[in-house]
Amino acid sequence: MLTTIRKWGNSAGVVLPASVMAEVGLNLEDKLEVMVEADTIVLRSPNSISAMRETLVTQLATSINELKDAKDGGGTDKEKLNGVKARLEETVAMLSSMRKSKTEDNRP
């Protein structure tokens, strides 16, 4: 798919087709990271929900497995439990960030 770079004030802009925006879940006024990777311009959502969701699922699964291991082993390895606690705290922080982002997206 081709698009054209156009003058936008003192900068340049690229029109993103509605079909592309819909496919990746972008809305007007969303923020994007702009970077160059190997001579290619890359636009990326800084807080992509799918990336966050994937991280959350991995963190929760790892935490659950470590808690099961601790229970089945009959011991409570303090270092392992501290790791689980840290992962769960990070998960809660990510969920809070997602909730805040969604709330801001719904503002009039």
PANUVEX-688291 format. One line per 3 residues: for each residue x negated, z, y of N, C-alpha, C. Coordinates in nm, 4 decimals, always signed. Layout:
<nodes>
X:Z:Y:X:Z:Y:X:Z:Y  ...;
</nodes>
This chain:
<nodes>
-0.0848:+0.0000:-0.1167:+0.0000:+0.0000:+0.0000:-0.0900:+0.0000:+0.1238  -0.0635:-0.0869:+0.2163:-0.1404:-0.0954:+0.3398:-0.0633:-0.0324:+0.4541  -0.1365:+0.0284:+0.5464:-0.0790:+0.0789:+0.6700:-0.1787:+0.0472:+0.7808;
-0.1377:+0.0607:+0.9044:-0.2212:+0.0214:+1.0171:-0.2578:+0.1436:+1.1007  -0.3831:+0.1473:+1.1459:-0.4271:+0.2519:+1.2383:-0.3838:+0.2083:+1.3776  -0.3156:+0.2991:+1.4489:-0.2632:+0.2660:+1.5817:-0.3122:+0.3666:+1.6849;
-0.3186:+0.3236:+1.8084:-0.3567:+0.4128:+1.9176:-0.2467:+0.5167:+1.9356  -0.2904:+0.6419:+1.9532:-0.1964:+0.7524:+1.9731:-0.2573:+0.8402:+2.0815  -0.2217:+0.8159:+2.2063:-0.2856:+0.8863:+2.3175:-0.4331:+0.8490:+2.3210;
-0.5195:+0.9503:+2.3195:-0.6636:+0.9256:+2.3172:-0.7174:+0.9226:+2.1749  -0.6298:+0.9318:+2.0759:-0.6703:+0.9349:+1.9354:-0.6134:+0.8143:+1.8626  -0.6205:+0.8194:+1.7318:-0.5628:+0.7140:+1.6480:-0.4687:+0.7799:+1.5483;
-0.3684:+0.7066:+1.5056:-0.2731:+0.7595:+1.4089:-0.2424:+0.6588:+1.3007  -0.1990:+0.7093:+1.1878:-0.1605:+0.6259:+1.0745:-0.0173:+0.6621:+1.0383  +0.0655:+0.5624:+1.0179:+0.2038:+0.5860:+0.9771:+0.2072:+0.6056:+0.8261;
+0.2663:+0.7173:+0.7839:+0.2841:+0.7433:+0.6406:+0.4256:+0.7014:+0.6031  +0.4417:+0.6116:+0.5089:+0.5757:+0.5699:+0.4676:+0.6571:+0.6888:+0.4138  +0.7856:+0.6865:+0.4405:+0.8743:+0.7940:+0.3963:+0.8668:+0.8133:+0.2452;
+0.8509:+0.7059:+0.1706:+0.8443:+0.7171:+0.0247:+0.7211:+0.7954:-0.0200  +0.6094:+0.7771:+0.0506:+0.4866:+0.8507:+0.0188:+0.5047:+0.9989:+0.0530  +0.5614:+1.0248:+0.1687:+0.5842:+1.1641:+0.2089:+0.6763:+1.2352:+0.1105;
+0.7819:+1.1670:+0.0693:+0.8754:+1.2268:-0.0262:+0.8087:+1.2532:-0.1607  +0.7247:+1.1613:-0.2035:+0.6587:+1.1739:-0.3335:+0.5700:+1.2980:-0.3412  +0.5062:+1.3336:-0.2292:+0.4172:+1.4502:-0.2297:+0.4790:+1.5721:-0.1619;
+0.6043:+1.5603:-0.1202:+0.6763:+1.6754:-0.0644:+0.6378:+1.7113:+0.0776  +0.5998:+1.6123:+0.1579:+0.5654:+1.6380:+0.2975:+0.6863:+1.6204:+0.3874  +0.6866:+1.6958:+0.4969:+0.7911:+1.6856:+0.5977:+0.7260:+1.6630:+0.7336;
+0.8034:+1.6154:+0.8298:+0.7524:+1.6010:+0.9654:+0.7023:+1.7358:+1.0145  +0.5949:+1.7359:+1.0891:+0.5301:+1.8543:+1.1455:+0.4479:+1.9351:+1.0445  +0.4437:+1.8935:+0.9161:+0.3551:+1.9598:+0.8199:+0.2114:+1.9369:+0.8641;
+0.1251:+2.0310:+0.8324:-0.0165:+2.0178:+0.8643:-0.0896:+1.9608:+0.7439  -0.1902:+1.8773:+0.7716:-0.2727:+1.8178:+0.6662:-0.4197:+1.8399:+0.6985  -0.4999:+1.8605:+0.5947:-0.6446:+1.8625:+0.6105:-0.6911:+1.7169:+0.6073;
-0.7826:+1.6818:+0.6957:-0.8398:+1.5476:+0.6971:-0.9873:+1.5621:+0.6631  -1.0326:+1.4886:+0.5623:-1.1730:+1.4952:+0.5230:-1.2194:+1.3590:+0.4757  -1.3490:+1.3454:+0.4661:-1.4085:+1.2228:+0.4146:-1.4822:+1.2579:+0.2870;
-1.4498:+1.1863:+0.1808:-1.5156:+1.2043:+0.0512:-1.5619:+1.0678:+0.0030  -1.6925:+1.0495:-0.0043:-1.7511:+0.9239:-0.0534:-1.6905:+0.8024:+0.0179  -1.6987:+0.8022:+0.1493:-1.6492:+0.6910:+0.2316:-1.4989:+0.6670:+0.2207;
-1.4253:+0.7693:+0.1781:-1.2799:+0.7586:+0.1662:-1.2158:+0.8679:+0.2510  -1.1167:+0.8322:+0.3313:-1.0426:+0.9306:+0.4098:-0.9402:+0.9954:+0.3176  -0.9405:+1.1286:+0.3138:-0.8490:+1.2025:+0.2272:-0.7630:+1.2934:+0.3136;
-0.6324:+1.2867:+0.2947:-0.5381:+1.3783:+0.3583:-0.4868:+1.4719:+0.2498  -0.4943:+1.6013:+0.2765:-0.4539:+1.6975:+0.1733:-0.3761:+1.8117:+0.2384  -0.2693:+1.8521:+0.1750:-0.1940:+1.9678:+0.2210:-0.2769:+2.0936:+0.1954;
-0.3014:+2.1752:+0.2983:-0.3875:+2.2920:+0.2801:-0.3268:+2.3970:+0.1879  -0.1972:+2.4016:+0.1790:-0.1312:+2.5019:+0.0948:-0.0345:+2.4354:-0.0004  -0.0824:+2.3355:-0.0693:+0.0042:+2.2631:-0.1603:+0.0703:+2.3592:-0.2586;
+0.2009:+2.3545:-0.2638:+0.2782:+2.4447:-0.3492:+0.2398:+2.4252:-0.4948  +0.2178:+2.3017:-0.5377:+0.1841:+2.2802:-0.6781:+0.0490:+2.3430:-0.7118  -0.0483:+2.3361:-0.6195:-0.1786:+2.3987:-0.6437:-0.1651:+2.5502:-0.6484;
-0.0864:+2.6058:-0.5566:-0.0660:+2.7510:-0.5558:+0.0069:+2.7957:-0.6819  +0.1076:+2.7190:-0.7215:+0.1848:+2.7534:-0.8398:+0.0953:+2.7540:-0.9640  +0.0094:+2.6537:-0.9745:-0.0820:+2.6439:-1.0882:-0.1751:+2.7654:-1.0934;
-0.2283:+2.8042:-0.9783:-0.3162:+2.9210:-0.9709:-0.2414:+3.0479:-1.0086  -0.1197:+3.0622:-0.9581:-0.0398:+3.1816:-0.9884:-0.0112:+3.1937:-1.1373  +0.0275:+3.0837:-1.1992:+0.0587:+3.0857:-1.3423:-0.0652:+3.1238:-1.4229;
-0.1795:+3.0675:-1.3871:-0.3044:+3.0996:-1.4566:-0.3397:+3.2463:-1.4399  -0.3297:+3.2976:-1.3181:-0.3625:+3.4380:-1.2926:-0.2699:+3.5318:-1.3688  -0.1416:+3.5023:-1.3678:-0.0473:+3.5884:-1.4381:-0.0687:+3.5848:-1.5891;
-0.0921:+3.4657:-1.6439:-0.1152:+3.4536:-1.7882:-0.2409:+3.5291:-1.8293  -0.3472:+3.5158:-1.7516:-0.4716:+3.5869:-1.7815:-0.4501:+3.7377:-1.7751  -0.3795:+3.7836:-1.6732:-0.3532:+3.9271:-1.6587:-0.2707:+3.9805:-1.7747;
-0.1682:+3.9070:-1.8133:-0.0828:+3.9499:-1.9256:-0.1641:+3.9573:-2.0537  -0.2466:+3.8560:-2.0795:-0.3288:+3.8559:-2.2016:-0.4270:+3.9724:-2.2030  -0.4884:+4.0025:-2.0897:-0.5833:+4.1134:-2.0846:-0.5129:+4.2468:-2.1035;
-0.3921:+4.2590:-2.0489:-0.3157:+4.3830:-2.0707:-0.2759:+4.3975:-2.2176  -0.2368:+4.2879:-2.2815:-0.2034:+4.2917:-2.4251:-0.3254:+4.3311:-2.5076  -0.4420:+4.2726:-2.4736:-0.5652:+4.3058:-2.5447:-0.5976:+4.4540:-2.5321;
-0.5830:+4.5076:-2.4115:-0.6119:+4.6499:-2.3892:-0.5161:+4.7367:-2.4698  -0.3894:+4.6964:-2.4739:-0.2898:+4.7740:-2.5487:-0.3171:+4.7647:-2.6985  -0.3411:+4.6443:-2.7502:-0.3652:+4.6251:-2.8929:-0.4937:+4.6920:-2.9390;
-0.5939:+4.6954:-2.8529:-0.7220:+4.7566:-2.8876:-0.7177:+4.9075:-2.8797  -0.6112:+4.9589:-2.8225:-0.5964:+5.1033:-2.8124:-0.6819:+5.1642:-2.7032  -0.7660:+5.0856:-2.6412:-0.8532:+5.1390:-2.5368:-0.8098:+5.0907:-2.4012;
-0.8619:+5.1532:-2.3014:-0.8343:+5.1090:-2.1650:-0.9681:+5.0875:-2.0957  -1.0231:+4.9709:-2.1155:-1.1483:+4.9325:-2.0517:-1.1235:+4.9280:-1.9011  -1.1801:+5.0255:-1.8308:-1.1535:+5.0388:-1.6870:-1.1918:+4.9130:-1.6089;
-1.3028:+4.8508:-1.6434:-1.3470:+4.7299:-1.5736:-1.2453:+4.6170:-1.5924  -1.1956:+4.6034:-1.7149:-1.0961:+4.4989:-1.7433:-0.9667:+4.5265:-1.6669  -0.9240:+4.6517:-1.6656:-0.8008:+4.6863:-1.5941:-0.8168:+4.6671:-1.4438;
-0.9356:+4.6956:-1.3906:-0.9602:+4.6718:-1.2479:-0.9548:+4.5217:-1.2171  -1.0035:+4.4396:-1.3104:-0.9951:+4.2940:-1.2937:-0.8504:+4.2465:-1.2924  -0.7705:+4.3027:-1.3832:-0.6270:+4.2686:-1.3878:-0.5607:+4.3101:-1.2566;
-0.5919:+4.4293:-1.2102:-0.5331:+4.4794:-1.0856:-0.5688:+4.3868:-0.9692  -0.6958:+4.3483:-0.9593:-0.7396:+4.2600:-0.8502:-0.6681:+4.1255:-0.8570  -0.6544:+4.0689:-0.9791:-0.5861:+3.9405:-0.9959:-0.4390:+3.9518:-0.9567;
-0.3747:+4.0608:-0.9948:-0.2336:+4.0783:-0.9599:-0.2163:+4.0976:-0.8095  -0.3089:+4.1678:-0.7458:-0.3022:+4.1841:-0.6005:-0.3188:+4.0494:-0.5302  -0.4095:+3.9660:-0.5815:-0.4290:+3.8324:-0.5252:-0.3029:+3.7478:-0.5452;
-0.2405:+3.7622:-0.6613:-0.1166:+3.6885:-0.6903:-0.0067:+3.7290:-0.5936  +0.0070:+3.8581:-0.5690:+0.1081:+3.9075:-0.4751:+0.0802:+3.8533:-0.3352  -0.0452:+3.8500:-0.2949:-0.0809:+3.7973:-0.1628:-0.0443:+3.6489:-0.1519;
-0.0696:+3.5715:-0.2579:-0.0349:+3.4288:-0.2567:+0.1161:+3.4105:-0.2492  +0.1901:+3.4914:-0.3251:+0.3364:+3.4812:-0.3216:+0.3886:+3.5154:-0.1825  +0.3307:+3.6173:-0.1198:+0.3713:+3.6545:+0.0160:+0.3430:+3.5413:+0.1130;
+0.2272:+3.4762:+0.0962:+0.1905:+3.3636:+0.1809:+0.2893:+3.2486:+0.1626  +0.3267:+3.2217:+0.0381:+0.4233:+3.1150:+0.0105:+0.5575:+3.1479:+0.0735  +0.6000:+3.2739:+0.0627:+0.7287:+3.3144:+0.1199:+0.7242:+3.3009:+0.2716;
+0.6138:+3.3448:+0.3344:+0.5992:+3.3349:+0.4796:+0.6011:+3.1887:+0.5227  +0.5290:+3.1038:+0.4495:+0.5247:+2.9618:+0.4817:+0.6630:+2.9003:+0.4715  +0.7374:+2.9360:+0.3675:+0.8722:+2.8811:+0.3491:+0.9638:+2.9292:+0.4611;
+0.9500:+3.0554:+0.5025:+1.0312:+3.1097:+0.6113:+1.0012:+3.0352:+0.7406  +0.8720:+3.0100:+0.7676:+0.8352:+2.9378:+0.8888:+0.8869:+2.7951:+0.8846  +0.8887:+2.7330:+0.7672:+0.9390:+2.5959:+0.7534:+1.0873:+2.5874:+0.7843;
+1.1608:+2.6970:+0.7631:+1.3057:+2.6956:+0.7831:+1.3476:+2.7377:+0.9240  +1.2490:+2.7639:+1.0125:+1.2845:+2.7997:+1.1488:+1.3454:+2.6806:+1.2204  +1.4427:+2.7093:+1.3108:+1.5033:+2.5991:+1.3880:+1.4074:+2.5376:+1.4862;
</nodes>
